[in-house]
Amino acid sequence: MNELLWLLIVLAVYGVTAYKQTSTQTTLIAISVAMVVGTAADGFGIIAWIIFAIIVIPLSYAPVRRDFISKRLLAFYKSVMPEMSTTEQEAIDAGTVWWDGDLFSGKPDWQKFHAISQARLTAEEQAFLDGPCEVVCRMVDEWQINHVDADLSDEIWQYLKDNKFFAMIIKKEYGGLAFSAFAQSRVLQKLAGVSAVLSSTVGVPNSLGPGELLQHYGTKEQQDYYLPRLAVGDEIPCFALTSPEAGSDAGAIPDYGIVCKGQFDGKEVLGMRLTFSKRYITLAPVATVIGLAFKLQDPDGLLGDTEDLGITCALIPRDTKGLDCGRRHFPLNVPFHNGPVRGKDIFVPLSYIIGGEAMAGKGWRMLMECLSVGRCITLPSSAAGGAKSLALATGAYSRIRRQFRMPIGQMEGVEEMLGRIGGNAYLMDAVTSLSTAGVDLGQKPSVISAICKYHLTERMRQIVNDSMDVHGGKGICLGPNNYLGRAYQGVPISITVEGANILTRNMMIFGQGAMRCHPFVLKEIYASQMKDKDEQLESFDEAVFGHIRFAISNTFRSIWFSLSGGRLSSAPFKDETAKYYRSMQGYSANLALLTDISMGVLGGSLKRRERLSARLGDILSNLYLGSAVLKRFDEQGRNHDDLPFVHWAMQDCLSDLEEALDDFLRNFPNPVVGFAMRALVLPFGKRYTAPSDVIEHKIAHILQHPNSTRDRLGYGQYLTQEEGNLMGDLELTLLNIVKCEPLFDKICKKLGEKLPMTNLDTLAERALKEGIISSEEADLMKEAEAGRLRTINVDDFDNQELLMSTSSKVKKPAAKRKTANKAKAEPTSKAKAESASKAKAESTSKTKAKPATKAQPKAKPKAEKTES
Ligand SMILES: Cc1cc2nc3c(=O)[nH]c(=O)nc-3n(C[C@H](O)[C@H](O)[C@H](O)COP(=O)(O)OP(=O)(O)OC[C@H]3O[C@@H](n4cnc5c(N)ncnc54)[C@H](O)[C@@H]3O)c2cc1C
């Protein structure tokens, strides 16, 4: 009995050291002390010490361990692990591991996490957001852009160039803005809230493409020539990688270049003969310089011994003879410039290769190294910006639109949507802040960028769907007064680009995450590939035993988390968020443990088990998204009023995470192992459920009432209350309707009638006459009514107006929101003052007519009609 007790004590001591991830030395000392005390208390005899020595000596004495254990493990490892291809290797090597590494460690350090400095704007960046960004948002006429011109106006193009919107990533020495990643993100958020054509046009030159590649790899000559021209928009770049035969599998592009001699500028030079067919290339139709990826071959050995040099990136000027560029695709009715680029046997000099001849064949590495930064910024920020604007707009609309004599936002079914919209918008903004803060700290977070791209575009899809449902017909009928329908049409674009989402979730997040973030996996792979046998064994031994200790530690951590529900773990704060930190601590250990068991059981075949990988990736992703939410809450001063958003986001992430955990265990190919893993990590079933009705009710309430929490959610978006800004108008109308509600109730009470809240202008006249309200209050009610009608009305058109015309003469429709209900709506004094400056901007912005495109209406749409 005594022996058993002491054995358990020794095991418990080992468990504690493993849980704490102490060093081997500390572990041995702790166990030895327990053994000595146990011996003194007659718990252990000589047999116990012999067993102890048999186990411990080979494990702790490196030469013995290497020869007897590690050598065999290495042989086994080499037999089961598949070879890594060069493209895979380069993708894995590119980028850095940051907070994602901690989340994979089984023991994330929350103090370190909260010490990550908060992303902030400089005065210059803030001025850019308040100045040029605000102005360009004001210049946008979405209907004109999407339905009539299929392009931004000439004036917007010029304004973007003049104000260096295409030069946010270009260094100051070349005339660029050199904005932080966080500032770029805020700019794109703001633009995306207004126009997807605008945000994608600005996003692409600032993402992966010629500008970025030149700064990192260009020759001095290339940098000096192109970067100043790109900075001021004298050059418009695009980057062409995708081919009809190679979409997601971009490494398989069939486009090629053959090294040869040829004539260039009247001289014979060494160059390449390029043959390529690219498609889906954003900005290609208007680009002046095309970044081109192709496979370079040197059959005649003009550059050296290697025949297949590999993927190479070059810059091809638009006027290159034989370049076929200019035709357009039409991506889902969101007409940003996108189209094919083709060429056959085009001869260009080798100096067109980005970085010159020395970078021939290094294109894939260049792309992988740069991809992670752009992917962290452009699409996630555009999604987050759209989400913020739509959260406010849908909240306002829900309060203004009434059915069954109450605002639709008070109906529980609509509250569910609003809860999801608000919670998602809060989370998405948090994620862009954290990720761009990482980029600004010098990270190239390849795994995090995949997480951001996938999850934020998916959450945006959810928000747009929910918003459409809440808006009903208002979202469906397109026209100058519809701020939602195009977003709904266009949302699959961001799902597809920069790594299509199914691929990103199933292959990239965990595929790269397990390799890059796991503290030992990559070390084992590299060790197994070493040429020097002694060095190989030594490195492998170190990695594999580190790995074993790591796995044991996570087993103990997982068991402890399962038994205690995480209640005894430490958390950096003692408030309502503490439970989330504790839970995430446990899930981190679960992730590491399940990864190790899966790799052990499935070996290299785990790579092909995409659905299992995707679920492990979901666990990692939700840990990242959740930590971004907790960081945002802390950075914004732990404001109690924001807690509904925090609870929604955390419960959503953690219930999703558990769903992934459960699905992973249920579908694990070896049911016995699956059962054993469940016993370790989820013995009592799931702990989290989806956010409750109460939380969603609170969020719905916040979104429908002007308040500081709501303001924080929409902060930075174009919400200025001025003519032509549909979002600003919604904000103003919400304010007026909320102010009118007590007046309306008072009037109904005095009149003794239960009236519908419509025709407020007529009612105001009546109430004024009967002395129930003052003339100021009557004016407020009239203004609210005009805004209410603007909000609920949709556009209608003559049949002819909707017919597409091939005519080159197009009338510009005057029907922006500002003209709708003009007879009834009086702008506020603020709007009046601001409209004067707008009118000035417009007088210049409407001077030039855009050249006609094929898809244009014959006549301008009419949007002045009002209904009640
Ligand atoms: C509007 C638009 C703009 C673009 N802009 C550019 C640009 O400027 N430059 C450029 O070079 N490219 C651009 N692209 C290409 C884009 O980035 C994607 O790489 C490309 O669209 C994906 O190829 P695909 O559409 O042929 O889909 P496919 O590769 O055929 O994929 C089809 C589906 O299969 C899935 N899939 C593929 N492989 C796997 C896998 N191993 N596991 C699981 N699922 C998988 C994908 O996720 C996708 O859902 C653009 C594309 C679009 C639509």
The ligand as a Tripos MOL2 file, in Angstrom:
@<TRIPOS>MOLECULE
LIG
   53    58     1     0     0
SMALL
NO_CHARGES

@<TRIPOS>ATOM
      1 C1        -11.2200   38.4550  -59.4310 C.3       1 LIG1
      2 C2         -9.9090   37.7780  -59.3550 C.ar      1 LIG1
      3 C3         -8.7410   38.4970  -59.2380 C.ar      1 LIG1
      4 C4         -7.5010   37.8560  -59.2660 C.ar      1 LIG1
      5 N1         -6.3480   38.5890  -59.2890 N.ar      1 LIG1
      6 C5         -5.1780   37.9540  -59.5580 C.ar      1 LIG1
      7 C6         -3.9920   38.6810  -59.8220 C.ar      1 LIG1
      8 O1         -3.9680   39.9040  -59.7990 O.2       1 LIG1
      9 N2         -2.8670   38.0000  -60.1180 N.ar      1 LIG1
     10 C7         -2.8360   36.6290  -60.1620 C.ar      1 LIG1
     11 O2         -1.8100   36.0740  -60.4620 O.2       1 LIG1
     12 N3         -3.9330   35.9040  -59.8570 N.ar      1 LIG1
     13 C8         -5.1040   36.5170  -59.5870 C.ar      1 LIG1
     14 N4         -6.2330   35.7900  -59.3330 N.ar      1 LIG1
     15 C9         -6.1290   34.3290  -59.1780 C.3       1 LIG1
     16 C10        -6.4650   33.9020  -57.7300 C.3       1 LIG1
     17 O3         -5.5500   34.4720  -56.8430 O.3       1 LIG1
     18 C11        -6.5230   32.3990  -57.4810 C.3       1 LIG1
     19 O4         -5.2580   31.8640  -57.3730 O.3       1 LIG1
     20 C12        -7.1600   31.6370  -58.5400 C.3       1 LIG1
     21 O5         -8.3930   32.2280  -58.8690 O.3       1 LIG1
     22 C13        -7.4590   30.2140  -58.1030 C.3       1 LIG1
     23 O6         -7.5560   29.4640  -59.2650 O.3       1 LIG1
     24 P1         -8.9380   29.0260  -59.9040 P.3       1 LIG1
     25 O7         -9.8990   30.1280  -59.7980 O.co2     1 LIG1
     26 O8         -8.6130   28.4970  -61.2350 O.co2     1 LIG1
     27 O9         -9.4280   27.8760  -58.9470 O.3       1 LIG1
     28 P2         -8.8830   26.3920  -58.8820 P.3       1 LIG1
     29 O10        -7.4440   26.3770  -58.5970 O.co2     1 LIG1
     30 O11        -9.3840   25.6280  -60.0480 O.co2     1 LIG1
     31 O12        -9.5970   25.8700  -57.5830 O.3       1 LIG1
     32 C14       -10.9730   25.5090  -57.5820 C.3       1 LIG1
     33 C15       -11.3660   25.1000  -56.1760 C.3       1 LIG1
     34 O13       -10.5800   23.9800  -55.7690 O.3       1 LIG1
     35 C16       -10.0150   24.2430  -54.5160 C.3       1 LIG1
     36 N5         -8.7130   23.5940  -54.4180 N.ar      1 LIG1
     37 C17        -7.6990   23.6290  -55.2880 C.ar      1 LIG1
     38 N6         -6.6730   22.9020  -54.8220 N.ar      1 LIG1
     39 C18        -7.0570   22.4120  -53.6250 C.ar      1 LIG1
     40 C19        -6.4560   21.5800  -52.6470 C.ar      1 LIG1
     41 N7         -5.2350   21.0750  -52.7940 N.pl3     1 LIG1
     42 N8         -7.1570   21.2670  -51.5530 N.ar      1 LIG1
     43 C20        -8.4040   21.7320  -51.3880 C.ar      1 LIG1
     44 N9         -9.0170   22.5090  -52.2630 N.ar      1 LIG1
     45 C21        -8.3590   22.8450  -53.3880 C.ar      1 LIG1
     46 C22        -9.8770   25.7400  -54.4270 C.3       1 LIG1
     47 O14        -9.8850   26.1630  -53.0750 O.3       1 LIG1
     48 C23       -11.1160   26.2010  -55.1630 C.3       1 LIG1
     49 O15       -12.1850   26.2510  -54.2670 O.3       1 LIG1
     50 C24        -7.4550   36.4400  -59.2960 C.ar      1 LIG1
     51 C25        -8.6350   35.6960  -59.3550 C.ar      1 LIG1
     52 C26        -9.8580   36.3440  -59.4070 C.ar      1 LIG1
     53 C27       -11.0960   35.5170  -59.5290 C.3       1 LIG1
@<TRIPOS>BOND
     1     1     2 1
     2     2     3 ar
     3     2    52 ar
     4     3     4 ar
     5     4     5 ar
     6     4    50 ar
     7     5     6 ar
     8     6     7 ar
     9     6    13 1
    10     7     8 2
    11     7     9 ar
    12     9    10 ar
    13    10    11 2
    14    10    12 ar
    15    12    13 ar
    16    13    14 ar
    17    14    15 1
    18    14    50 ar
    19    15    16 1
    20    16    17 1
    21    16    18 1
    22    18    19 1
    23    18    20 1
    24    20    21 1
    25    20    22 1
    26    22    23 1
    27    23    24 1
    28    24    25 2
    29    24    26 1
    30    24    27 1
    31    27    28 1
    32    28    29 2
    33    28    30 1
    34    28    31 1
    35    31    32 1
    36    32    33 1
    37    33    34 1
    38    33    48 1
    39    34    35 1
    40    35    36 1
    41    35    46 1
    42    36    37 ar
    43    36    45 ar
    44    37    38 ar
    45    38    39 ar
    46    39    40 ar
    47    39    45 ar
    48    40    41 1
    49    40    42 ar
    50    42    43 ar
    51    43    44 ar
    52    44    45 ar
    53    46    47 1
    54    46    48 1
    55    48    49 1
    56    50    51 ar
    57    51    52 ar
    58    52    53 1
@<TRIPOS>SUBSTRUCTURE
     1 LIG1         1 GROUP 0 **** ****
